[in-house]
Amino acid sequence: EAEWEYAARGGLSGNRFPWGDTISHSQANYESSSSDSYDVSSTRGYHPAYGTGGQPYTSPVGSFAPNGYGLYDMAGNVWEWCWDSYSKGYYGSSPVSDPRGPALGSHRVIRGGSWDSYAWYCRVTYRHDYWPVNGGYCDGFRPVLPPGQ
């Protein structure tokens, strides 16, 4: 999970999103709402380019600019599974450097928000739990390979 957040930030620190502190439909596939002041999209609801036809309203990878590490869709599109088990208070007692998550737990962490998530859920700091046996059209994972493979 800590690796996911590091990757999502793309080399930036202290920002809400991989690119800065505001979000709009020009940056991510998510459900825009006026409830968050940092949601500055000129369109509301599902992304106008992808929120048509039947669900899911996912966008092709590369539809938006990559972050500073060259990674796409670290906010919105689909929730990403992390290996770590979920514990609500884990970071209050975790190691400062390279936390690995609690040793046991029935839920896993998902991060990044999805096409049907409001801006709040797409922030790089937002973490959510989900049963690992569940899946849906809002969930995904990010395969990672060594450079050159």
Salt bridges, closest charged atoms under 4 A:
GLU1 OE2 - ARG111 NH1 2.92
GLU1 OE2 - ARG127 NE 2.56
GLU5 OE2 - ARG9 NH2 3.14
GLU5 OE1 - ARG111 NH2 2.71
ASP39 OD1 - ARG44 NH1 3.15
GLU80 OE2 - ARG142 NH2 2.62
ASP98 OD2 - ARG100 NH2 2.77
ASP129 OD2 - HIS107 NE2 3.83
